[in-house]
Each structure stands twice: as structure tokens, then as C-alpha cells.
């Protein structure tokens, strides 16, 4: 007669051989002997029975069998996890009463945090829709759990991972702050992803929606995240484990974002090309698993983008073609053909570019940014407009994204507004940009675009209504920006000056001076300071103001020194001598 362990092995073997009926028969024999076992053996056996019933009979029959079992069999933390996992897949919560009583037997902090982990995952499933998981419900639960167990790496890592996946605008900034990275973290993986993986992926996501270095661009995002810390950790990890393909993959993505921000300097591109060459030679990427194919796809796209930016169009096309033949869903393949569309357009081969454009329309994608990029390609290269496919794609893609719907529609309207600006259709552009402003209240760059467009309409049509609209939007752009954005105050000064408000004109010009880093102040700013200096030359306390630091002549000389090619500055100079 087999003991409990022997019966488990026998039943498992029969199941593996496809003998499900015999396996269930042995399982029933095991269940009959549970009452004679000690507490630990009984817990192990009941856990095994529940799992095997689920695998063989499916959730409904497994749940029905569990409900018939004596309640005292579930007085174990181990069984509580098994039953909770099965209940997570049951929308009717039929095992809720059993779970509630079994959770009283969770003793250690490790068990309690593990249960919070499982509850969060169950909320993703139960509160999701047909196409989207309920990420926000899982995030909300983990935030509460983190208040109780702030040092739990398991909870921190899962929270960071779900924030990254949630598609809620701004969550990627927060995800990087959830995980605590230390030197041993690459060996300690608690949860679906390790802390350094979450931190590195968060840095990539942050750089995808904003810049962090004012010397290259002026950041408008209120939650700036720099990638330097993430890249340092990745480099340390690679030095410790040069075989770690995940670390190399994430380092490539972070470096690509850094290269994009710095306008693809040669030194970073060379480093990226070396990293990509080493990565593609890794045996891991010869695998057919989805993760292998996806990472390889991303690396090919990175290589293709670098070559495109450096002017090597043929190399770019070759790498994009390599990406396009990988075994991935159409939603991902879309981006390989989108890059081919860009490459052929850059080469001047509009025939092939149109073919790739049409291929993208056939493939479709679930990622809204892909549709937006394709729409911009359509407008720039005068492709035949694809009816209302973009509007429909955005409408369908926004379903289930309750927390980010407004922002995505704002981005779409912003894109349409930019297209209208390229086509010199300023009135239509203003309508789209006004819609964008109504959908978001904290994006200074959007208010800036609307303000500039309204000013141009006011200039062309001598319409004071649009001038007032420009002042409102530019004022909001100034208020909502985390750091002063150059140009905004100068435009406000121009708009206020057009309404006859001298004091507001002066105040905004002074604000513009302090908006610029000293080493980046343009010639036009010095020239504007000369105008301001001439206005207040007669006032006694003018030396305390920025424009009073130099005479009008000195301001003009600085403007000429900075940009000697502008004839306006030279024409003013004789009048000041």
C-alpha cells in the first residue's frame, strides 16, 4: 500500500501520461486517507489534490469538489495560497468563505506579503475588461499593503511593475521610486521582475515622454526622471554578470533614449552599435520563445534607428527587415514596417514607402502611439488619407483605458493640430489644439502650442479675440511648467504689448531673461533687453533691474556678438552711437 507521498507521485505520473481517469481515482484514494495524516502531511496532500483537480477537471469541477471538502482541511497557510489562486480565476468568488477562514493561518510576514501579492494579481483579472487587465485595482491594493509593509521587496517590485504596465499617464515616473536597487539585487528576484529591471524600464519609459537635460531641450514634464542612475546600475550588473542578456538589453534601450535626447552624438551611437553586436550574438536570441523574439525585435529596431539617424539608409532598411521577419504578433510587426516606411521615405523611394504604409494599415496595432506616428507619416509624405481608420483605431484602442483616455485623445488632437500647422491651416490647428487643452490641464507644452497658434491667427486676421486666447494659454503654459520654459514669457510679452499693457510687457521680458541658462541665452534676448533698457533709461532706480545692468548700446553689441548675421541688430547700432 502506497503512503501519501507515493500516492501523490503515482497520481501525478498518471496525469502526465494522459491517464486522467486513473489519476482522479488515485486522487480520491489520497483524499480518503487525509484524515489519518499529521497536520503537515495533510496540508501537502490537500494542496496537491486541489491543484490536480484544477489541471484535470478545470475550474468549475475543481471548485465544486473543494466546496464539498471538510472546512477543517483548509486550516493551513499553504492551502490558503492554492485556494486563493484558484479563486482568482473565478469571477463568481465561490471559494471566498473558505479563503477568509484559511487566511487566519498566515503566520509570518513573508506569508502575509505573499498573500497581498496574490490578491493584487487576482484584482488584475477580476476587474479587467476583454482587452485590458485591471491594473489600477491591483495598484490600489498594493499601495495600501505597502503602507503596512514598507520594507517588502515583493510588494515594492510588483507595484513598480504594475505601474509600468498600467498605461496611466505619469505612473512610469512613480514606478522607478518603488524599487530599491542594491548590489545583490541581480541575484535576488522577488516577484515577476527584479528591482533593477523595473528601475531601468521605468527610466526608458520616462525618457520616452520627456527630456531631462536642459542643455539639449527644455523639460516640460513635472516628474523628471534621469536615466543616469539606471544606466550605472546596469553597467555594474554587466560587469558582475557579462552573460546577463536582460541587463544588456535594458542598457541598450536606456542608451538609445539618451542618444535621442542628445540628437544621436557619434560617441553614444558607436557604444550602442557595439552593445547591439554583442547582444545579437547571444544564444538566448536564437530561441523561439516570445520573450526571445520580442527582445531581438527591439534590438533590431534600435540598430535600425541608429543607422537611420546617422544617414546609413541601406543599413537601416536591412535591420528593419530583420526585425520584420521575426515571429511576433501583427501588433508588434507594425513597428518594423513603420520604420521601413520612414527609411524608404528618407531615401526618397516613395513607392516602397507607400507599400510599407499600406502594410501597416493591414497589420494594425494595439499601441496608440503607432497609429499617431503613421498619421504623421501620412501627412508629411502626402500619402492618400486612409479614410477614418486612424480615428476608429484611437476610439477602439482607448476602450478600457479609463484612466488614460483623456491624455491619449489629447495627444491625438495635438498631432492633428501639428499636421494642420504644417499645412498652414491655422484655424483648424487652433480648433484641434483648443480641444487638446480642454482634455489636459497640466501639460505646459500643449498650452504653448495653442498660444503660439492663436498669436499667429491674431497677426494674420487682426483678431483681438485670438490675442486674448493666446494670452490665456501662454499664461497657463507658464504656470503649469515645473521649470520656466524659454520663449513662453517672450511670447507673453509680445502678446501683452500688443494689447497696450507696457507694465506686463516689461515684467514678462524680465521673466524671459531668467528662463534661460546663462550659456544658452540667444541674441534676440539681448536685443529685447536693449528695447527694455531704452524704455526705462530715464527712471532713477533702473540699475537694480536686469535691463539696467548694461546700456542699450552694450545690449545690442552683445546681440551682434552672439549672432552677427542678423541685419536688424546692425541697423539699430548707428542710432545708439
C-alpha positions in Angstrom: 0.0 0.0 0.0 1.4 3.4 -1.0 1.8 6.2 1.5 0.6 9.7 0.9 3.8 10.8 -0.9 3.7 7.6 -3.1 0.0 8.3 -4.0 0.9 11.8 -5.0 3.7 10.7 -7.2 1.6 7.9 -8.7 -1.3 10.3 -9.5 1.0 12.9 -10.9 2.7 10.3 -13.2 -0.7 9.1 -14.5 -1.8 12.6 -15.3 1.5 13.3 -17.1 0.8 10.1 -19.2 -2.7 11.3 -20.1 -4.5 8.8 -17.8 -6.7 11.4 -16.3 -9.4 8.9 -15.0 -6.9 6.7 -13.3 -5.2 9.8 -11.8 -8.5 11.0 -10.4 -9.1 7.6 -8.9 -5.8 7.7 -7.1 -6.5 11.2 -6.0 -9.8 10.0 -4.4 -7.8 7.4 -2.6 -5.4 10.0 -1.4 -8.3 12.2 -0.2 -9.8 9.3 1.8 -6.6 9.0 3.7 -6.1 12.7 4.6 -8.0 12.3 7.9 -5.3 9.9 9.2 -2.4 12.1 8.4 -0.5 14.5 10.6 -1.1 18.3 10.0 1.8 18.9 7.7 1.2 15.9 5.5 -2.5 16.6 5.3 -1.8 20.2 4.2 0.6 19.0 1.5 -1.9 16.3 0.3 -4.9 18.7 0.2 -2.8 21.3 -1.7 -1.8 18.6 -4.2 -5.4 17.4 -4.6 -6.7 20.9 -5.3 -4.1 21.6 -7.9 -4.5 18.3 -9.7 -8.3 18.6 -9.7 -7.9 22.0 -11.3 -5.5 20.8 -14.0 -7.6 17.7 -14.9 -11.2 18.8 -14.4 -11.0 22.6 -14.9 -12.0 25.4 -12.5 -15.7 24.6 -12.1 -15.4 20.9 -11.2 -12.3 21.7 -9.0 -14.2 24.4 -7.1 -17.2 22.2 -6.7 -15.0 19.4 -5.2 -13.3 21.9 -2.9 -16.6 23.2 -1.6 -17.6 19.6 -0.6 -14.4 19.0 1.4 -14.5 19.5 5.2 -13.6 23.1 6.2 -11.0 22.0 8.8 -8.8 20.7 5.9 -8.1 24.3 4.8 -6.6 25.4 8.1 -3.2 25.9 6.6 -1.3 28.8 5.0 -0.1 26.6 2.2 -3.6 25.5 1.3 -4.8 29.1 1.6 -2.4 30.1 -1.2 -3.6 27.3 -3.5 -7.3 28.0 -2.9 -6.8 31.8 -3.3 -5.0 31.2 -6.7 -7.9 29.1 -7.9 -10.5 31.6 -6.7 -8.6 34.4 -8.5 -9.7 32.8 -11.8 -13.3 32.5 -10.7 -15.4 35.6 -11.4 -18.1 34.3 -9.0 -15.8 34.1 -5.9 -17.3 30.8 -4.9 -14.4 30.0 -2.6 -14.4 33.3 -0.7 -15.7 31.8 2.5 -13.0 29.2 2.6 -10.3 31.7 1.8 -11.5 34.1 4.5 -11.1 31.4 7.2 -7.9 30.0 5.8 -6.1 33.3 5.8 -6.2 33.4 9.6 -3.5 30.8 9.5 -1.0 33.1 7.7 1.6 33.5 10.4 4.8 35.1 9.0 5.3 38.4 7.4 6.6 36.6 4.3 3.3 34.7 4.0 1.2 37.8 4.6 3.0 39.8 1.9 2.8 36.8 -0.4 -0.9 36.8 0.0 -1.1 40.5 -0.8 0.9 39.8 -3.9 -1.7 37.1 -4.9 -4.7 39.3 -4.1 -3.2 42.1 -6.3 -2.8 39.7 -9.2 -6.4 38.4 -8.7 -7.7 42.0 -8.9 -6.0 42.4 -12.3 -8.0 39.5 -13.6 -11.3 40.2 -11.9 -11.5 43.9 -12.6 -10.2 43.8 -16.1 -12.1 44.1 -19.4 -12.0 42.0 -22.5 -8.8 43.5 -23.8 -7.2 45.1 -20.7 -6.3 43.9 -17.2 -7.5 45.9 -14.2 -4.0 47.3 -13.4 -5.3 50.2 -11.3 -7.2 47.9 -9.0 -4.0 45.9 -8.4 -2.0 49.1 -7.9 -4.5 50.5 -5.4 -4.3 47.3 -3.3 -0.5 47.2 -3.3 -0.3 50.8 -2.3 -2.3 50.0 0.9 -0.2 46.9 1.5 3.0 48.9 1.1 1.9 51.3 3.9 1.7 48.2 6.2 4.9 46.5 5.0 7.1 49.3 3.6 10.2 47.1 3.5 8.7 44.3 1.5 10.7 43.9 -1.7 8.0 41.6 -3.1 5.3 44.2 -2.8 7.5 47.0 -4.0 8.6 45.1 -7.1 5.1 44.1 -8.1 3.8 47.6 -7.5 6.6 49.1 -9.7 5.9 46.5 -12.4 2.1 47.1 -12.4 2.7 50.9 -12.5 4.8 50.4 -15.6 2.1 48.3 -17.3 -0.9 50.4 -16.3 -0.7 52.9 -19.1 -1.8 55.6 -16.7 0.0 58.9 -17.6 2.7 59.6 -15.1 2.8 56.1 -13.5 6.1 55.3 -15.1 7.7 58.1 -13.1 6.5 56.6 -9.8 7.5 53.0 -10.7 11.2 53.9 -10.6 10.8 55.1 -7.0 9.1 51.9 -5.8 12.1 49.5 -6.2 15.2 49.6 -4.0 18.2 48.5 -6.0 21.3 47.2 -4.3 24.4 45.3 -5.4 22.9 41.9 -4.7 19.7 42.6 -6.5 20.6 40.9 -9.7 20.7 37.6 -7.8 17.6 38.4 -5.7 14.5 38.3 -7.9 11.4 38.7 -5.8 8.2 38.7 -7.9 7.8 38.9 -11.7 10.7 41.3 -12.2 13.7 42.4 -10.1 14.2 45.9 -8.8 16.9 46.8 -11.3 14.8 45.6 -14.2 11.8 47.8 -13.1 14.0 50.8 -12.4 15.7 50.5 -15.8 12.5 50.0 -17.7 11.0 53.0 -15.8 13.8 55.2 -16.9 13.2 54.2 -20.5 9.5 55.0 -20.2 10.2 58.4 -18.6 12.6 59.3 -21.4 10.0 58.3 -23.9 7.7 61.1 -22.8 10.1 63.8 -21.7 13.6 65.2 -21.7 15.8 65.7 -18.6 18.7 67.7 -19.8 18.0 71.4 -20.4 21.2 71.8 -22.4 19.6 69.6 -25.1 15.9 70.5 -24.7 13.7 72.2 -22.2 11.8 69.7 -20.0 8.1 70.4 -19.6 7.3 67.3 -17.6 6.7 67.9 -13.9 8.0 64.5 -12.8 11.5 64.4 -14.3 13.4 61.1 -14.2 17.0 60.8 -15.1 18.4 57.6 -16.6 21.9 58.1 -15.2 21.3 56.0 -12.1 19.6 53.2 -14.0 22.5 53.1 -16.5 25.1 53.0 -13.8 23.3 50.0 -12.1 23.0 48.3 -15.5 26.7 48.8 -16.1 27.6 47.4 -12.7 25.4 44.4 -13.3 27.0 43.7 -16.7 30.5 43.9 -15.1 29.4 41.4 -12.5 27.5 39.2 -15.0 28.6 39.8 -18.6 26.3 37.0 -19.7 23.2 38.8 -18.4 21.2 39.4 -21.6 18.5 41.3 -19.7 20.9 43.9 -18.4 22.5 44.4 -21.8 19.0 44.7 -23.4 17.9 47.3 -20.9 21.2 49.2 -21.2 20.7 49.4 -25.0 17.2 50.8 -24.5 18.4 53.4 -22.0 21.3 54.4 -24.1 19.1 54.8 -27.2 16.9 57.2 -25.2 20.0 59.2 -24.1 21.2 59.3 -27.7 17.8 60.5 -28.9 17.8 63.3 -26.3 21.3 64.4 -27.3 20.5 64.3 -31.1 22.4 61.0 -31.6 26.0 62.0 -31.0 28.6 59.8 -32.6 30.2 58.6 -29.4 26.9 57.2 -28.0 26.0 55.7 -31.3 29.3 53.8 -31.5 28.8 52.4 -28.0 25.3 51.3 -28.9 26.5 49.6 -32.1 29.0 47.6 -30.1 26.4 46.6 -27.5 23.9 45.6 -30.1 26.5 43.5 -31.9 27.4 41.6 -28.7 23.7 41.2 -27.8 22.7 39.7 -31.1 25.5 37.1 -30.9 24.0 35.8 -27.6 22.5 32.3 -27.9 19.4 33.5 -26.0 18.2 35.3 -29.1 18.2 32.1 -31.2 15.3 30.8 -29.1 11.7 30.8 -30.5 10.1 31.8 -27.2 8.1 35.0 -27.3 10.4 36.9 -24.9 13.5 36.0 -27.0 11.8 37.1 -30.2 10.4 40.3 -28.7 13.8 41.5 -27.2 15.5 40.6 -30.5 12.9 42.6 -32.4 13.5 45.6 -30.1 17.3 45.4 -30.6 16.9 45.3 -34.4 14.7 48.3 -34.2 17.3 50.1 -32.1 20.0 49.3 -34.6 17.9 50.4 -37.5 17.1 53.7 -35.8 20.7 54.5 -35.1 21.7 53.8 -38.7 18.8 56.0 -39.9 19.9 58.9 -37.7 23.5 58.5 -38.9 22.4 58.5 -42.6 23.1 54.9 -43.4 19.7 54.2 -45.1 20.6 50.8 -46.6 21.9 49.6 -43.2 18.7 50.9 -41.6 16.5 49.1 -44.1 18.4 45.8 -43.6 18.0 45.9 -39.9 14.3 46.8 -40.1 13.8 43.9 -42.5 15.5 41.6 -40.0 13.0 42.8 -37.3 10.0 42.3 -39.7 10.6 38.6 -40.3 10.6 37.6 -36.6 7.7 35.5 -35.3 5.7 38.2 -33.4 2.1 39.3 -33.4 0.9 41.8 -36.0 0.6 44.5 -33.3 4.4 44.4 -32.9 5.3 43.8 -36.6 3.5 47.1 -37.3 6.5 49.0 -35.9 9.0 47.1 -38.1 7.1 48.2 -41.2 6.6 51.7 -39.8 10.4 52.0 -39.6 10.8 50.7 -43.1 8.2 53.3 -44.2 10.3 56.1 -42.6 13.6 54.7 -44.1 12.2 54.5 -47.7 10.8 58.0 -47.3 14.2 59.3 -46.1 15.8 57.6 -49.1 13.3 59.3 -51.5 11.8 56.0 -52.5 8.1 57.0 -52.1 6.8 53.9 -53.9 8.3 51.5 -51.4 7.4 53.9 -48.6 3.7 53.8 -49.6 3.8 49.9 -49.7 5.1 49.8 -46.2 2.5 52.4 -45.2 -0.3 50.2 -46.6 1.3 47.2 -44.9 1.0 49.0 -41.5 -2.7 49.6 -42.3 -3.1 45.9 -42.9 -1.3 44.8 -39.7 -2.8 47.3 -37.3 -1.6 47.7 -33.7 -2.9 47.9 -30.2 -0.4 50.7 -29.4 -1.9 54.1 -29.9 1.5 55.8 -30.4 2.0 53.6 -33.5 -1.2 55.0 -35.2 -0.2 58.5 -34.3 3.3 58.0 -35.9 1.7 56.6 -39.0 -0.7 59.5 -39.2 2.2 61.9 -39.1 4.0 59.9 -41.8 0.8 60.1 -44.0 0.7 63.9 -43.7 4.4 64.5 -44.2 4.8 62.4 -47.3 1.3 63.1 -48.8 0.1 59.6 -48.7 -3.5 59.1 -49.7 -5.5 59.6 -46.4 -6.8 56.3 -45.1 -10.4 57.3 -44.6 -11.2 57.5 -40.9 -9.1 54.5 -39.9 -7.0 56.5 -37.5 -10.0 57.9 -35.7 -11.5 54.4 -35.4 -8.2 52.9 -34.2 -7.9 55.6 -31.5 -11.5 55.1 -30.4 -11.1 51.3 -30.2 -7.7 51.5 -28.6 -9.0 53.8 -25.9 -11.7 51.4 -24.8 -10.8 50.1 -21.3 -8.2 52.8 -20.8 -10.4 54.9 -18.5 -7.5 56.4 -16.6 -5.5 57.5 -19.7 -8.3 58.1 -22.3 -8.2 61.9 -21.9 -4.5 62.0 -22.3 -4.4 59.8 -25.4 -7.1 61.8 -27.1 -5.2 65.0 -26.2 -2.1 63.6 -27.8 -4.1 62.6 -30.9 -5.6 66.1 -31.1 -2.1 67.6 -30.7 -0.9 65.5 -33.6 -3.7 66.6 -35.8 -3.1 70.2 -34.8 0.6 69.9 -35.8 -0.4 68.4 -39.1 -2.7 71.4 -39.7 0.2 73.8 -38.8 2.4 72.1 -41.4 -0.3 72.6 -44.0 -0.7 76.3 -43.0 -4.3 75.7 -41.9 -4.1 77.7 -38.7 -7.8 77.9 -37.9 -8.2 74.1 -38.0 -5.0 73.8 -36.0 -6.4 76.1 -33.3 -9.5 74.1 -33.0 -7.6 70.8 -32.5 -5.2 72.5 -30.0 -8.1 74.0 -28.1 -9.6 70.6 -27.8 -6.2 69.3 -26.6 -6.1 72.0 -23.9 -9.6 71.0 -22.7 -8.6 67.4 -22.2 -5.5 68.1 -20.2 -4.8 70.7 -17.6 -1.2 70.2 -16.6 0.8 70.0 -19.9 2.6 73.3 -20.5 3.8 72.3 -23.9 0.3 71.9 -25.2 -0.8 75.4 -23.9 2.4 76.8 -25.5 1.4 75.3 -28.9 -2.1 76.7 -28.6 -0.9 80.1 -27.6 1.6 80.4 -30.5 -1.1 79.3 -33.0 -3.6 81.8 -31.6 -1.0 84.6 -31.8 -0.3 83.7 -35.5 -4.1 83.8 -36.3 -4.4 87.2 -34.4 -1.5 88.5 -36.5 -2.9 87.3 -39.8 -6.5 88.3 -39.3 -6.1 91.2 -36.8 -8.5 89.4 -34.4 -8.2 90.6 -30.8 -10.3 87.6 -29.6 -7.5 85.2 -30.6 -4.9 87.5 -29.0 -6.8 87.2 -25.7 -6.9 83.4 -26.2 -3.2 83.4 -26.8 -2.5 85.3 -23.5 -4.7 82.8 -21.6 -2.9 79.8 -23.0 0.6 81.2 -22.6 -0.2 82.2 -19.0 -1.2 78.6 -18.3 1.9 77.3 -20.0 4.0 79.5 -17.7 2.0 78.5 -14.5 1.9 74.7 -15.2 5.6 74.2 -16.2 7.8 72.7 -13.5 10.7 75.0 -14.6 10.5 78.2 -16.5 10.3 77.4 -20.2 12.2 79.8 -22.5 10.1 81.6 -25.2 6.9 81.5 -23.2 7.5 84.7 -21.4 8.8 86.4 -24.5 5.6 85.5 -26.4 3.5 86.7 -23.4 5.4 90.0 -23.5 4.7 90.3 -27.2 1.0 89.5 -26.8 0.6 91.8 -23.7 2.5 94.5 -25.6 0.0 94.2 -28.5 -2.8 95.0 -26.1 -1.0 98.1 -24.9 0.0 96.9 -21.5 3.5 98.2 -21.0 4.0 97.0 -17.5 3.1 93.4 -18.4 5.4 93.6 -21.4 8.3 94.7 -19.2 7.6 92.1 -16.5 7.4 89.2 -19.0 10.6 90.3 -20.7 12.4 90.2 -17.4 11.0 86.7 -16.7 12.3 85.6 -20.1 15.8 86.6 -19.1 15.8 84.3 -16.1 14.2 81.5 -18.0 17.4 80.8 -20.0 20.5 79.2 -18.7 23.3 81.8 -18.9 25.3 79.9 -21.5 22.3 79.5 -23.8 20.8 83.0 -24.0 20.2 83.8 -27.6 21.0 87.0 -29.5 17.3 88.0 -29.7 17.0 88.1 -25.9 19.9 90.6 -25.7 18.2 92.7 -28.4 14.9 92.6 -26.4 16.8 93.7 -23.3 18.1 96.7 -25.3 14.5 97.7 -26.0 13.6 97.4 -22.4 16.7 99.4 -21.3 15.7 102.2 -23.6 12.2 102.3 -22.1 13.5 102.8 -18.5 16.6 104.8 -19.2 15.0 107.9 -17.6 14.0 106.1 -14.4 16.2 106.6 -11.3 16.1 103.0 -9.9 16.7 101.3 -13.3 20.1 100.0 -12.2 18.5 97.5 -9.9 16.7 95.7 -12.8 18.3 93.3 -15.2 17.9 95.6 -18.2 19.7 98.3 -16.2 22.9 96.2 -15.8 24.1 97.5 -19.2 23.4 100.4 -21.5 21.2 99.9 -24.7 24.4 100.0 -26.8 26.0 97.2 -24.8 22.9 95.0 -25.1 23.0 95.5 -28.9 26.7 94.8 -29.1 26.1 91.5 -27.2 23.3 90.6 -29.6 25.7 91.2 -32.6 28.5 89.3 -31.0 26.1 86.3 -30.4 24.5 86.4 -33.9 26.4 88.8 -36.3 24.3 87.6 -39.3 21.1 89.4 -38.2 20.9 92.7 -40.1 18.3 94.2 -37.7 21.0 94.5 -35.0 23.4 96.3 -37.3 20.7 98.7 -38.4 20.0 99.8 -34.8 23.7 100.1 -33.8 24.3 103.6 -35.6 21.4 105.1 -33.8 23.0 104.3 -30.4 26.5 105.5 -31.1 
